[in-house]
Every structure is written in structure tokens, then in C-alpha cells.
Amino acid sequence: MPVLGAAMVAELRALFALAFLVPWVVFVMRDAIRLREHWRDQLAVCMVNNALPFICFAYAATALPASYLAVMNGMVPLWSALISVPVLKEPLDARRIAGFVLGIAGVALIVKLGPIELTPRTSLAALVGMVGAAFWGWAGVVIRQRSERVAPISLAVGSIIFATVLLSPAWLQAPPLADWTPLATAAAVALGVLVSGVAYLPFFTLVRDIGPTRTLTVGFAVPLLGILWGWLLLGETITASMIAGAGLVLLALVLVMKH
């Protein structure tokens, strides 16, 4: 959705997630959001799980294909495992270090040798995408800490409310009406409702119950599935270096998640 711009994509992602989550929680789950009571915790989660990573990945998507972003997304569990060491006092062993190094190498291999030309713009987009993945890895740790005193669904909805507000200045530079094509608008709705709305319902509870690292093992499927869907639906090119890079990320995940 480059036609809408990075800031607007980030705002729409939050807005459509909000449009799904608030009615679902209030009218279906009949639960309370408790924004006034827990706003500090919800704002903290918003920054690392919504506002900042939404902007990072929306910007990266303006220069990189979806398959690249999928492999970067696969780094989220690695970041979570690394950040859990000082914050949650989890052990830092040689296996975790090796896994993280392999993951970085996998992303670097794709960015350098993939079908997209390596330019200052694509390099910056890759770096920003990796920062976004790091924020999401950090978010898992923050959610685990905050959900000890705040209900997961309250964190989920409250954080997306704050994200919608914080990202709302994007409307000041909204793209012209001609850019709001049916395809771009539908993609924005799907991104918000499915990826950040529906997915948050189990995600926050799982982070509380089994921890961020184990919850984020979904990252095992992201690199290869992202490359596959990018090829099938978007006509993106698949190269040997992309497969090799995705393989390194998957190997890194195995090393980090293995007990």
C-alpha cells in the first residue's frame, strides 16, 4: 500500500483494529477496557507493540517486497529471546547467541543478494524493518510484565486506542481520494482487522500464560509462508538467496526455541 504512505498505513492499521476490537470486547465479550485505570500500562504496550513497529514496517513496505518483510518478521522471536535475558532474567547461552547471529545473517543475505537492488533507500528500509521486529520482540516482554496486573484484553484494546490517537496526525497529510483504490483500502482493512484485531485476542493471553518467546514461535512459519504468498499473490520473485536466507532464520529460531 505505498500509495497511501507509511504514516497513513500505520494509522489505518490501528484504526481498523480498533473498529473491530472495541465492539467485540464491549458487546460480545461484555468486558471492560478500563482505560482510565490502566492507561500507563496500555500506553507502554502501545509504544512497543503498536505505534513504533507499525510505522517501521509501513515505511519498510514502501521500498521492500512483502517477502523481505516476512523474513524480518521471523526475527521477532529471536529479539524476544534476546531481550528476555536482561529483563525476565532468562539465561543467555551460546545457543541463543548463535541463533541471533544466524538470524541477522539470513536477513542480510536476502537484502544483499535478493531480487531488489541494494540502494541507500532499500538499505534504510531493511534497517527500519529490523528495528520494527526488535520493537515487537520487546513488546512480548512488556506484555508479559504488564499482564501480571492488567487483564490481557484490556492491554490489547487500550494499547490500540492509544495507537490510533498517537498516529492520527497522519490524517493531516492524507493522500488524495484518487489514491484510495479498492485494493489499497481493502488491504488496509485486512491488515488492521485480521493481523492486529483478531490476532490480538489470543496473542495477549498466550504471552501472559506461556511467555513471549514460546508465544512468538509462530515466527517459524512466517519467513517461508511470506515468501510463498508474495510469489503466489503479488508475483514477487523468489531467488536462491532468499530461500537460503529464510533457511538461516528458521535454523536460528530452532536454536533459540530448543530446550
C-alpha positions in Angstrom: 0.0 0.0 0.0 2.8 2.5 -0.8 0.2 4.8 -2.5 -1.3 5.6 0.9 2.1 6.4 2.6 3.8 4.9 5.6 2.2 7.1 8.2 -1.4 6.6 6.9 -0.9 2.8 6.6 0.2 2.7 10.3 -2.8 4.8 11.3 -5.3 2.8 9.3 -3.9 -0.4 10.8 -4.5 0.9 14.3 -7.9 2.4 13.3 -9.4 -0.8 11.7 -8.0 -2.9 14.6 -9.8 -0.5 16.9 -13.0 -0.7 14.9 -13.0 -4.5 15.4 -11.7 -4.8 19.0 -13.8 -2.3 20.8 -17.2 -3.6 19.7 -16.1 -7.2 20.1 -14.9 -6.7 23.7 -17.7 -4.5 24.8 -20.7 -6.2 23.1 -19.6 -9.8 22.5 -17.2 -10.5 25.4 -19.0 -8.0 27.7 -15.7 -7.0 29.2 -14.3 -3.6 30.3 -11.4 -1.8 28.8 -10.6 0.2 31.9 -8.7 2.9 30.1 -8.6 5.4 33.0 -7.4 2.8 35.5 -4.6 1.2 33.4 -3.6 3.9 30.9 0.0 3.8 31.8 0.4 0.1 31.2 -1.7 0.4 28.0 0.4 3.3 26.7 3.6 1.4 27.4 2.4 -1.6 25.4 1.1 0.8 22.7 4.5 2.3 22.0 6.4 -1.0 21.5 3.7 -3.2 20.1 1.6 -0.8 18.0 2.8 2.8 17.2 6.5 2.3 16.7 6.5 -1.1 14.9 3.5 -0.1 12.8 5.4 2.9 11.5 8.6 0.9 11.0 7.0 -1.8 8.9 4.8 0.6 7.0 7.9 2.5 6.0 9.9 -0.6 5.1 7.0 -1.7 2.9 7.4 1.4 0.7 10.8 0.1 -0.6 10.8 -3.7 0.1 8.6 -6.5 -1.1 6.4 -8.4 1.3 8.7 -11.5 1.2 11.6 -9.5 2.6 9.3 -8.1 5.4 8.2 -11.7 6.2 11.7 -12.8 6.8 12.4 -9.8 9.0 9.1 -10.6 10.9 10.6 -14.0 11.5 13.3 -12.3 13.6 10.7 -11.2 16.2 11.1 -14.4 18.4 14.9 -14.0 18.3 14.6 -10.4 19.5 12.2 -11.5 22.2 14.5 -14.2 23.4 17.4 -11.8 23.5 15.6 -9.1 25.3 14.2 -11.6 27.8 17.7 -12.3 29.1 18.2 -9.0 31.0 14.5 -8.2 31.6 13.0 -11.5 32.5 16.3 -12.9 33.8 16.3 -15.8 31.3 19.8 -17.4 30.7 22.0 -16.2 27.8 23.8 -19.2 26.4 25.8 -19.9 23.3 22.8 -21.4 21.5 20.8 -18.1 21.8 23.8 -16.0 20.7 24.4 -18.3 17.7 20.7 -18.2 16.8 20.6 -14.5 16.8 23.7 -14.2 14.7 22.3 -16.7 12.2 19.1 -14.7 12.0 20.9 -11.5 11.3 22.9 -13.2 8.6 19.8 -14.6 7.0 18.2 -11.2 6.7 21.5 -9.7 5.4 21.8 -12.4 2.8 18.3 -11.7 1.4 18.7 -7.9 1.4 22.1 -8.0 -0.3 21.5 -10.8 -2.8 17.7 -10.7 -3.3 16.0 -9.5 -6.5 15.7 -5.9 -5.2 18.7 -3.7 -5.9 20.6 -2.7 -2.8 20.4 1.0 -2.7 20.6 3.5 0.2 16.8 3.6 0.3 16.4 -0.2 0.4 19.2 -0.5 2.9 17.5 2.1 5.2 14.1 0.3 4.7 15.7 -3.0 5.8 17.3 -1.4 8.8 14.0 0.2 9.8 12.2 -3.1 9.3 14.6 -4.8 11.6 14.1 -2.1 14.2 10.3 -2.8 13.9 10.9 -6.5 14.5 13.0 -5.6 17.6 10.1 -3.5 18.9 7.8 -6.4 18.5 10.2 -8.7 20.3 10.4 -6.2 23.1 6.7 -5.9 23.1 6.3 -9.5 24.0 8.4 -9.0 27.1 6.5 -5.8 28.1 3.1 -7.5 27.7 4.3 -10.4 29.9 5.3 -7.9 32.6 2.2 -5.8 32.4 -0.3 -8.6 32.1 0.6 -9.7 35.6 -1.6 -6.8 36.9 -3.8 -5.9 33.9 -6.1 -8.2 32.0 -4.7 -9.1 28.6 -7.7 -8.0 26.7 -7.6 -4.6 28.5 -4.0 -4.2 27.4 -4.8 -5.2 23.8 -7.7 -2.8 23.4 -6.3 0.1 25.4 -3.0 0.0 23.6 -4.7 0.1 20.2 -6.8 3.0 21.3 -3.7 5.0 22.2 -2.0 3.9 18.9 -4.9 5.3 16.9 -4.7 8.6 18.7 -0.9 8.9 18.5 -0.8 8.1 14.8 -3.8 10.3 13.9 -1.7 13.3 12.7 -1.2 11.2 9.6 -4.7 12.5 8.5 -3.2 16.0 8.1 -1.3 14.7 5.1 -3.9 12.1 3.9 -3.4 11.1 0.2 -5.9 12.4 -2.4 -9.1 10.5 -2.9 -7.8 9.0 -6.2 -5.2 7.1 -4.3 -7.7 5.2 -2.2 -8.2 2.4 -4.6 -10.4 -0.5 -3.7 -7.4 -2.8 -3.5 -5.4 -0.5 -1.2 -8.4 0.2 1.0 -9.2 -3.5 1.3 -5.6 -4.3 2.1 -5.6 -1.7 4.9 -8.8 -3.1 6.3 -7.5 -6.6 6.3 -4.2 -5.5 7.9 -6.0 -3.8 10.7 -8.9 -6.2 11.4 -7.2 -9.6 10.8 -3.5 -9.0 11.6 -3.9 -6.6 14.5 -7.5 -7.1 15.6 -8.5 -10.8 15.5 -4.9 -11.9 16.2 -4.7 -9.8 19.4 -7.5 -11.8 21.1 -5.4 -14.9 21.7 -2.0 -13.3 21.5 -2.0 -11.2 24.6 -3.4 -14.1 26.7 -0.8 -16.5 25.4 2.0 -14.1 26.2 0.7 -14.0 29.8 0.2 -17.7 30.1 3.2 -19.2 28.3 5.6 -16.3 27.9 6.6 -14.2 24.9 9.3 -16.5 23.5 7.1 -19.5 23.2 4.1 -17.5 22.0 6.2 -16.0 19.2 7.2 -19.4 17.9 4.6 -18.6 15.2 7.6 -16.9 13.7 8.7 -20.4 12.5 6.2 -20.2 9.7 6.4 -16.5 8.8 9.6 -16.4 6.6 8.7 -19.3 4.2 4.9 -18.6 4.1 5.6 -14.9 3.5 7.9 -15.7 0.5 5.3 -18.2 -0.8 2.3 -15.8 -0.6 4.4 -13.0 -2.0 5.1 -15.2 -5.0 1.5 -16.5 -5.4 -0.5 -13.4 -4.8 1.9 -10.5 -5.6 4.0 -12.0 -8.3 7.2 -11.4 -6.4 10.4 -13.1 -7.5 11.9 -15.9 -5.4 15.7 -16.4 -5.6 18.0 -19.0 -4.2 19.5 -16.4 -1.8 16.0 -15.7 -0.4 15.4 -19.4 0.3 18.9 -19.6 1.9 18.3 -16.5 4.0 14.9 -17.8 5.1 16.5 -21.1 6.0 19.1 -19.4 8.1 16.3 -17.5 10.0 14.4 -20.8 10.6 17.6 -22.5 11.8 18.1 -19.6 14.1 14.6 -20.0 15.5 15.2 -23.7 16.1 18.4 -22.9 18.1 16.7 -20.2 20.2 13.5 -22.2 20.9 15.1 -25.6 21.5 15.1 -26.6 25.2 
